[in-house]
Amino acid sequence: MKNIRIWFRKENKCRYISHLDLNRCMMRAIYKSKIPVWYTEGFNPHPFITFALPISLGFQGINESMDMKLTNESYPSEQIADIMNQCLPNGLRITNVTIPQMKASEIKYASFQLKVSCDTLTNERLYELTNELLQMDEIIVEKKSKKQKDLINIKPYLAIQGNGPSVLLCEAEEHFLCLCLILPAGNNLNINPNLLSQAYYKYYNLEVFLDVTRLEALTADLKVWK
């Protein structure tokens, strides 16, 4: 048995398919491509695939991952991307196939790029308010879970391990403002970038649109997860 890690992009219209539908889509591609993947045993055998860090609906991801096992250890991994891409819709593309080096439990953070836009403000004014927001002592927003709603202060999560602000305010572009963030992610704690839209509304009565792209999964020492 050979463990492999498949890296893929989820973008454009495919950002709006749920994690469950993504799972189904990948399994169909495996069926059609006839890759020698290991199947679960039992009453309903199916390809055994796992996703290290499911991505939120509406987010793009340029370095997402999926693990599976091959029953044929000599099967050429470099062929998998070409074969599966022929069976996937536009917006889902396999970019690389590697041997796993780290466990999913080692993921502690994720890096994001946010394109922030607002119909009622110029980019210059949005830039000023964003700087002001990020310099506040606390940023209180409502975080929802399946069981309850809690008020949390997201300001501490914008500075990771004392390395300074993880928010890098980029130059305003033609129609949006670009933010780069590093936020907690993984099994223990997840902070969704969309919580920032609540902060804009709460402190400035401002409705903004966030176009979110997840860039990388990161370890506790902020190294790229592989």
C-alpha positions in Angstrom: 0.0 0.0 0.0 1.3 3.5 -0.9 0.1 6.7 0.8 -0.1 9.7 -1.5 -1.2 13.3 -1.0 -3.0 15.0 -3.9 -2.8 18.8 -4.1 -5.5 20.7 -5.9 -7.1 24.1 -6.6 -10.7 24.8 -5.8 -11.7 28.1 -7.5 -14.1 30.0 -9.7 -17.6 28.5 -9.7 -16.4 25.4 -7.8 -15.9 27.6 -4.7 -19.7 27.2 -4.2 -19.8 23.4 -4.0 -20.0 22.1 -0.4 -17.4 19.9 1.2 -19.8 16.9 0.8 -20.2 17.6 -2.9 -16.4 18.0 -3.3 -15.9 14.6 -1.7 -18.4 13.1 -4.2 -16.8 14.9 -7.1 -13.4 13.5 -6.2 -14.7 10.0 -5.8 -16.4 10.1 -9.2 -13.1 11.2 -10.7 -11.3 8.3 -9.0 -14.0 5.9 -10.4 -13.7 7.2 -13.9 -9.9 7.4 -13.9 -9.6 3.8 -12.7 -6.7 4.7 -10.3 -5.8 1.7 -8.1 -7.1 3.3 -4.9 -7.7 1.3 -1.8 -11.4 0.8 -1.0 -12.9 0.6 2.5 -14.1 -2.8 3.6 -17.6 -3.7 4.7 -21.2 -3.5 3.3 -20.6 -0.3 1.2 -17.0 -0.2 -0.1 -15.8 3.2 -1.4 -12.5 4.9 -2.1 -10.8 5.8 1.2 -10.0 9.5 0.9 -9.4 12.2 3.6 -9.2 15.9 3.5 -6.8 17.5 6.0 -8.5 20.9 6.3 -12.0 21.2 4.7 -12.5 24.7 3.2 -15.5 26.9 3.8 -18.2 27.3 1.2 -17.5 30.3 -1.0 -13.8 30.3 -0.4 -11.2 29.6 -3.1 -8.2 27.4 -2.3 -5.1 27.2 -4.3 -3.2 24.6 -2.3 -5.8 22.2 -0.9 -5.0 18.6 -0.2 -6.5 15.1 -0.2 -4.9 11.9 1.0 -5.6 8.4 -0.3 -3.9 5.0 -0.6 -2.8 3.1 -3.7 -3.0 -0.6 -3.8 -0.4 -0.7 -6.5 2.9 0.7 -5.1 4.5 0.9 -8.5 1.7 3.0 -10.0 3.3 6.2 -11.4 2.1 9.1 -9.2 3.0 11.6 -11.9 0.1 10.2 -14.1 -2.6 10.8 -11.5 -2.9 14.5 -12.0 -3.4 14.2 -15.8 -5.8 11.3 -15.6 -8.0 12.8 -12.8 -8.0 16.3 -14.4 -9.8 14.8 -17.4 -12.6 13.7 -15.1 -13.0 16.9 -13.0 -15.0 20.1 -13.8 -13.6 23.5 -14.5 -12.5 25.0 -11.2 -11.1 21.8 -9.8 -7.6 21.0 -10.9 -5.0 18.6 -9.5 -1.7 20.4 -9.3 0.7 17.9 -7.7 1.0 14.5 -6.1 3.4 13.9 -3.3 4.2 11.5 -0.5 2.8 12.8 2.8 5.4 14.3 5.1 3.2 15.6 7.9 0.1 14.6 9.7 -3.2 16.6 9.6 -2.9 17.1 13.3 0.2 19.3 12.7 -2.0 22.0 11.0 -2.4 24.9 13.4 -2.8 27.9 11.1 -3.8 28.9 7.6 -2.9 31.9 5.4 -5.5 33.8 3.5 -5.8 36.5 1.0 -8.9 38.7 1.3 -10.1 41.1 -1.4 -12.3 43.6 0.4 -14.7 45.8 -1.5 -17.4 48.2 -0.6 -20.0 49.9 -2.9 -20.4 53.0 -0.7 -16.8 54.0 -0.1 -13.7 54.8 -2.1 -10.8 52.5 -1.8 -8.8 55.2 -0.1 -11.5 55.6 2.6 -11.8 51.9 3.0 -8.0 51.7 3.4 -8.2 54.3 6.2 -11.0 52.5 8.1 -9.3 49.1 7.7 -6.1 50.5 9.3 -8.1 52.0 12.1 -10.0 48.7 12.7 -6.9 46.7 12.8 -5.3 49.0 15.4 -8.1 48.7 17.9 -7.3 47.2 21.3 -10.1 44.6 20.8 -12.4 43.5 18.0 -15.5 41.8 19.4 -17.6 39.8 17.0 -20.1 36.9 17.2 -18.8 33.4 16.5 -21.5 30.8 15.7 -21.1 27.1 16.3 -23.6 24.3 15.7 -24.7 24.5 19.4 -24.4 28.2 20.4 -23.3 31.7 19.6 -20.4 33.4 21.5 -18.9 36.8 21.5 -15.1 36.6 21.0 -12.3 39.1 20.6 -10.5 38.2 17.4 -7.8 40.8 17.8 -5.4 38.4 19.6 -5.6 36.0 16.6 -4.3 38.7 14.3 -0.9 38.5 15.9 0.5 35.0 15.9 3.0 33.9 18.6 4.3 37.4 19.2 5.6 37.8 15.6 3.7 41.0 15.1 0.5 41.6 13.2 -0.3 38.8 10.8 -2.4 41.3 8.8 -0.5 42.9 6.0 -2.3 45.8 4.5 -1.5 45.9 0.8 -1.9 48.8 -1.5 -5.4 49.6 -2.6 -6.0 48.2 -6.1 -8.5 49.4 -8.7 -11.7 47.9 -7.3 -10.8 46.3 -4.0 -8.4 46.3 -1.0 -6.1 43.3 -0.5 -5.5 41.9 3.0 -3.2 39.0 3.9 -4.0 37.1 7.1 -2.7 34.2 9.2 -5.5 32.7 11.4 -5.8 29.7 13.6 -7.0 26.6 11.8 -7.2 22.9 12.5 -8.8 20.5 15.0 -8.5 22.7 18.1 -9.5 26.2 16.9 -10.7 27.8 13.7 -11.1 31.5 13.1 -13.1 32.3 9.9 -11.9 35.3 7.9 -15.5 36.2 7.3 -15.7 37.4 10.9 -14.0 40.5 9.8 -17.1 41.5 7.8 -19.0 41.6 11.1 -16.4 43.9 12.5 -16.8 46.4 9.7 -20.5 46.4 10.2 -20.4 46.6 14.0 -17.8 49.4 14.3 -18.6 51.4 11.1 -22.1 50.3 10.1 -20.4 49.3 6.8 -21.3 46.4 4.6 -18.3 45.0 2.8 -17.8 42.0 0.4 -14.9 39.6 1.2 -13.5 37.5 -1.6 -11.5 34.9 0.3 -8.7 32.7 -1.0 -6.9 30.2 1.3 -3.2 30.0 0.3 -1.5 27.5 2.6 -1.9 25.3 5.7 0.7 26.1 8.3 2.3 24.3 11.3 2.6 25.7 14.8 5.9 27.3 13.9 4.3 28.8 10.8 6.1 26.6 8.3 4.2 25.4 5.2 2.4 22.1 5.9 3.4 19.3 3.5 
